[in-house]
Amino acid sequence: MAERNAKDYAIEFGGYLAAAARRYMASVNREVIPEGDTECGEAWRGLKSAIYEFEKRAARLKEQAPLS
């Protein structure tokens, strides 16, 4: 089994952050954000986009990782 490096730990931690952000967004969407709030909508779109990009890139790195 290959040793884990700093990149592996960073990707794992980023995954935890992305999951927490998705849970937070779902909670806030249910409780707080008024319908049609465009300022919050822009922030949410930005956060959703960042989560998506992180997960897409992390998945690519996992696919490229050499098998041990």
LUMRO-806732 format. One record per atom (N, C-alpha, C): atom name; x, y, z. Coordinates in Angstrom, 2 decimals, padded with zeros to 5 digits. Layout:
# LUMRO-806732
{atom = CA	px = X	py = Y	pz = Z}
...
END
This chain:
# LUMRO-806732
{atom = N	px = 000.84	py = -001.18	pz = 000.00}
{atom = CA	px = 000.00	py = 000.00	pz = 000.00}
{atom = C	px = 000.88	py = 001.24	pz = 000.00}
{atom = N	px = 000.57	py = 002.20	pz = -000.83}
{atom = CA	px = 001.37	py = 003.41	pz = -000.96}
{atom = C	px = 001.15	py = 004.34	pz = 000.23}
{atom = N	px = 002.20	py = 005.06	pz = 000.57}
{atom = CA	px = 002.11	py = 006.06	pz = 001.64}
{atom = C	px = 001.23	py = 007.21	pz = 001.19}
{atom = N	px = 000.47	py = 007.76	pz = 002.12}
{atom = CA	px = -000.33	py = 008.95	pz = 001.81}
{atom = C	px = 000.56	py = 010.17	pz = 001.94}
{atom = N	px = 000.37	py = 011.11	pz = 001.03}
{atom = CA	px = 001.16	py = 012.34	pz = 001.09}
{atom = C	px = 000.27	py = 013.52	pz = 001.43}
{atom = N	px = 000.87	py = 014.71	pz = 001.49}
{atom = CA	px = 000.13	py = 015.92	pz = 001.86}
{atom = C	px = -001.04	py = 016.18	pz = 000.91}
{atom = N	px = -000.85	py = 015.88	pz = -000.37}
{atom = CA	px = -001.93	py = 016.08	pz = -001.35}
{atom = C	px = -003.12	py = 015.19	pz = -001.03}
{atom = N	px = -002.86	py = 013.97	pz = -000.65}
{atom = CA	px = -003.94	py = 013.04	pz = -000.29}
{atom = C	px = -004.74	py = 013.56	pz = 000.90}
{atom = N	px = -004.04	py = 014.04	pz = 001.91}
{atom = CA	px = -004.71	py = 014.59	pz = 003.08}
{atom = C	px = -005.49	py = 015.85	pz = 002.74}
{atom = N	px = -004.93	py = 016.69	pz = 001.89}
{atom = CA	px = -005.62	py = 017.92	pz = 001.49}
{atom = C	px = -006.91	py = 017.60	pz = 000.74}
{atom = N	px = -006.86	py = 016.63	pz = -000.14}
{atom = CA	px = -008.05	py = 016.23	pz = -000.90}
{atom = C	px = -009.09	py = 015.65	pz = 000.05}
{atom = N	px = -008.66	py = 014.82	pz = 000.98}
{atom = CA	px = -009.59	py = 014.25	pz = 001.95}
{atom = C	px = -010.25	py = 015.36	pz = 002.77}
{atom = N	px = -009.47	py = 016.30	pz = 003.27}
{atom = CA	px = -010.02	py = 017.39	pz = 004.07}
{atom = C	px = -010.95	py = 018.27	pz = 003.23}
{atom = N	px = -010.57	py = 018.52	pz = 001.98}
{atom = CA	px = -011.44	py = 019.29	pz = 001.08}
{atom = C	px = -012.78	py = 018.60	pz = 000.89}
{atom = N	px = -012.76	py = 017.29	pz = 000.83}
{atom = CA	px = -014.01	py = 016.53	pz = 000.72}
{atom = C	px = -014.90	py = 016.73	pz = 001.95}
{atom = N	px = -014.28	py = 016.76	pz = 003.12}
{atom = CA	px = -015.05	py = 017.02	pz = 004.35}
{atom = C	px = -015.65	py = 018.42	pz = 004.31}
{atom = N	px = -014.86	py = 019.39	pz = 003.85}
{atom = CA	px = -015.37	py = 020.76	pz = 003.76}
{atom = C	px = -016.52	py = 020.86	pz = 002.76}
{atom = N	px = -016.38	py = 020.21	pz = 001.62}
{atom = CA	px = -017.44	py = 020.25	pz = 000.61}
{atom = C	px = -018.73	py = 019.62	pz = 001.15}
{atom = N	px = -018.60	py = 018.50	pz = 001.83}
{atom = CA	px = -019.78	py = 017.84	pz = 002.40}
{atom = C	px = -020.44	py = 018.73	pz = 003.46}
{atom = N	px = -019.62	py = 019.36	pz = 004.30}
{atom = CA	px = -020.17	py = 020.26	pz = 005.32}
{atom = C	px = -020.87	py = 021.45	pz = 004.68}
{atom = N	px = -020.28	py = 021.99	pz = 003.62}
{atom = CA	px = -020.89	py = 023.13	pz = 002.93}
{atom = C	px = -022.23	py = 022.74	pz = 002.31}
{atom = N	px = -022.31	py = 021.53	pz = 001.72}
{atom = CA	px = -023.59	py = 021.07	pz = 001.16}
{atom = C	px = -024.65	py = 020.93	pz = 002.25}
{atom = N	px = -024.26	py = 020.36	pz = 003.40}
{atom = CA	px = -025.22	py = 020.22	pz = 004.51}
{atom = C	px = -025.67	py = 021.59	pz = 005.02}
{atom = N	px = -024.73	py = 022.51	pz = 005.15}
{atom = CA	px = -025.06	py = 023.86	pz = 005.61}
{atom = C	px = -026.01	py = 024.54	pz = 004.63}
{atom = N	px = -025.71	py = 024.45	pz = 003.35}
{atom = CA	px = -026.55	py = 025.09	pz = 002.34}
{atom = C	px = -027.97	py = 024.51	pz = 002.38}
{atom = N	px = -028.08	py = 023.21	pz = 002.52}
{atom = CA	px = -029.40	py = 022.58	pz = 002.57}
{atom = C	px = -030.17	py = 023.07	pz = 003.79}
{atom = N	px = -029.50	py = 023.18	pz = 004.91}
{atom = CA	px = -030.15	py = 023.64	pz = 006.13}
{atom = C	px = -030.61	py = 025.09	pz = 006.00}
{atom = N	px = -029.75	py = 025.95	pz = 005.50}
{atom = CA	px = -030.10	py = 027.36	pz = 005.35}
{atom = C	px = -031.20	py = 027.53	pz = 004.32}
{atom = N	px = -031.12	py = 026.78	pz = 003.25}
{atom = CA	px = -032.17	py = 026.88	pz = 002.22}
{atom = C	px = -033.54	py = 026.55	pz = 002.79}
{atom = N	px = -033.59	py = 025.60	pz = 003.70}
{atom = CA	px = -034.87	py = 025.22	pz = 004.31}
{atom = C	px = -035.37	py = 026.25	pz = 005.31}
{atom = N	px = -034.46	py = 026.93	pz = 006.00}
{atom = CA	px = -034.86	py = 027.74	pz = 007.15}
{atom = C	px = -034.82	py = 029.25	pz = 006.94}
{atom = N	px = -033.87	py = 029.78	pz = 006.20}
{atom = CA	px = -033.57	py = 031.20	pz = 006.30}
{atom = C	px = -033.80	py = 032.01	pz = 005.02}
{atom = N	px = -033.34	py = 031.52	pz = 003.91}
{atom = CA	px = -033.29	py = 032.35	pz = 002.70}
{atom = C	px = -034.68	py = 032.64	pz = 002.16}
{atom = N	px = -035.03	py = 033.93	pz = 002.08}
{atom = CA	px = -036.33	py = 034.28	pz = 001.52}
{atom = C	px = -036.38	py = 034.00	pz = 000.02}
{atom = N	px = -037.53	py = 033.68	pz = -000.45}
{atom = CA	px = -037.74	py = 033.42	pz = -001.89}
{atom = C	px = -037.31	py = 034.64	pz = -002.69}
{atom = N	px = -036.51	py = 034.42	pz = -003.71}
{atom = CA	px = -036.12	py = 035.51	pz = -004.61}
{atom = C	px = -034.99	py = 036.38	pz = -004.11}
{atom = N	px = -034.28	py = 036.00	pz = -003.06}
{atom = CA	px = -033.16	py = 036.79	pz = -002.54}
{atom = C	px = -031.98	py = 036.65	pz = -003.49}
{atom = N	px = -031.77	py = 037.65	pz = -004.35}
{atom = CA	px = -030.74	py = 037.53	pz = -005.39}
{atom = C	px = -029.33	py = 037.63	pz = -004.84}
{atom = N	px = -029.10	py = 038.43	pz = -003.81}
{atom = CA	px = -027.75	py = 038.53	pz = -003.26}
{atom = C	px = -027.31	py = 037.19	pz = -002.68}
{atom = N	px = -028.16	py = 036.59	pz = -001.91}
{atom = CA	px = -027.85	py = 035.29	pz = -001.34}
{atom = C	px = -027.77	py = 034.24	pz = -002.46}
{atom = N	px = -028.61	py = 034.39	pz = -003.46}
{atom = CA	px = -028.59	py = 033.46	pz = -004.58}
{atom = C	px = -027.25	py = 033.46	pz = -005.29}
{atom = N	px = -026.65	py = 034.64	pz = -005.45}
{atom = CA	px = -025.33	py = 034.74	pz = -006.08}
{atom = C	px = -024.28	py = 034.03	pz = -005.24}
{atom = N	px = -024.33	py = 034.26	pz = -003.94}
{atom = CA	px = -023.37	py = 033.62	pz = -003.03}
{atom = C	px = -023.53	py = 032.10	pz = -003.08}
{atom = N	px = -024.77	py = 031.64	pz = -003.09}
{atom = CA	px = -025.04	py = 030.20	pz = -003.15}
{atom = C	px = -024.54	py = 029.60	pz = -004.45}
{atom = N	px = -024.79	py = 030.29	pz = -005.57}
{atom = CA	px = -024.30	py = 029.78	pz = -006.86}
{atom = C	px = -022.78	py = 029.67	pz = -006.85}
{atom = N	px = -022.13	py = 030.67	pz = -006.27}
{atom = CA	px = -020.66	py = 030.63	pz = -006.18}
{atom = C	px = -020.17	py = 029.47	pz = -005.33}
{atom = N	px = -020.81	py = 029.26	pz = -004.20}
{atom = CA	px = -020.42	py = 028.16	pz = -003.32}
{atom = C	px = -020.69	py = 026.81	pz = -003.97}
{atom = N	px = -021.86	py = 026.67	pz = -004.59}
{atom = CA	px = -022.18	py = 025.42	pz = -005.28}
{atom = C	px = -021.18	py = 025.13	pz = -006.40}
{atom = N	px = -020.79	py = 026.18	pz = -007.12}
{atom = CA	px = -019.82	py = 026.03	pz = -008.20}
{atom = C	px = -018.46	py = 025.60	pz = -007.65}
{atom = N	px = -018.04	py = 026.19	pz = -006.53}
{atom = CA	px = -016.75	py = 025.83	pz = -005.93}
{atom = C	px = -016.76	py = 024.39	pz = -005.45}
{atom = N	px = -017.85	py = 023.96	pz = -004.84}
{atom = CA	px = -017.96	py = 022.57	pz = -004.38}
{atom = C	px = -017.89	py = 021.63	pz = -005.58}
{atom = N	px = -018.65	py = 021.94	pz = -006.62}
{atom = CA	px = -018.66	py = 021.11	pz = -007.82}
{atom = C	px = -017.25	py = 020.99	pz = -008.42}
{atom = N	px = -016.57	py = 022.14	pz = -008.56}
{atom = CA	px = -015.23	py = 022.11	pz = -009.16}
{atom = C	px = -014.25	py = 021.32	pz = -008.31}
{atom = N	px = -014.31	py = 021.49	pz = -006.99}
{atom = CA	px = -013.43	py = 020.72	pz = -006.12}
{atom = C	px = -013.67	py = 019.23	pz = -006.30}
{atom = N	px = -014.94	py = 018.81	pz = -006.23}
{atom = CA	px = -015.25	py = 017.38	pz = -006.32}
{atom = C	px = -014.87	py = 016.81	pz = -007.67}
{atom = N	px = -015.06	py = 017.58	pz = -008.73}
{atom = CA	px = -014.69	py = 017.12	pz = -010.07}
{atom = C	px = -013.17	py = 016.91	pz = -010.16}
{atom = N	px = -012.41	py = 017.87	pz = -009.66}
{atom = CA	px = -010.95	py = 017.76	pz = -009.73}
{atom = C	px = -010.42	py = 016.67	pz = -008.81}
{atom = N	px = -011.01	py = 016.53	pz = -007.63}
{atom = CA	px = -010.58	py = 015.47	pz = -006.72}
{atom = C	px = -010.84	py = 014.10	pz = -007.34}
{atom = N	px = -011.97	py = 013.95	pz = -008.01}
{atom = CA	px = -012.29	py = 012.68	pz = -008.66}
{atom = C	px = -011.28	py = 012.36	pz = -009.76}
{atom = N	px = -010.89	py = 013.38	pz = -010.51}
{atom = CA	px = -009.89	py = 013.17	pz = -011.56}
{atom = C	px = -008.57	py = 012.70	pz = -010.97}
{atom = N	px = -008.15	py = 013.32	pz = -009.85}
{atom = CA	px = -006.90	py = 012.91	pz = -009.22}
{atom = C	px = -006.98	py = 011.47	pz = -008.74}
{atom = N	px = -008.11	py = 011.08	pz = -008.18}
{atom = CA	px = -008.27	py = 009.70	pz = -007.72}
{atom = C	px = -008.18	py = 008.72	pz = -008.87}
{atom = N	px = -008.74	py = 009.10	pz = -010.03}
{atom = CA	px = -008.69	py = 008.23	pz = -011.21}
{atom = C	px = -007.27	py = 008.10	pz = -011.72}
{atom = N	px = -006.46	py = 009.15	pz = -011.57}
{atom = CA	px = -005.09	py = 009.16	pz = -012.08}
{atom = C	px = -004.11	py = 008.49	pz = -011.12}
{atom = N	px = -004.52	py = 008.30	pz = -009.88}
{atom = CA	px = -003.62	py = 007.75	pz = -008.87}
{atom = C	px = -003.17	py = 006.35	pz = -009.27}
{atom = N	px = -001.88	py = 006.09	pz = -009.15}
{atom = CA	px = -001.38	py = 004.75	pz = -009.48}
{atom = C	px = -001.92	py = 003.72	pz = -008.47}
{atom = N	px = -002.20	py = 002.56	pz = -008.98}
{atom = CA	px = -002.67	py = 001.47	pz = -008.10}
{atom = C	px = -001.50	py = 000.89	pz = -007.35}
{atom = N	px = -001.71	py = 000.57	pz = -006.09}
{atom = CA	px = -000.60	py = 000.00	pz = -005.30}
{atom = C	px = -000.70	py = -001.50	pz = -005.28}
END
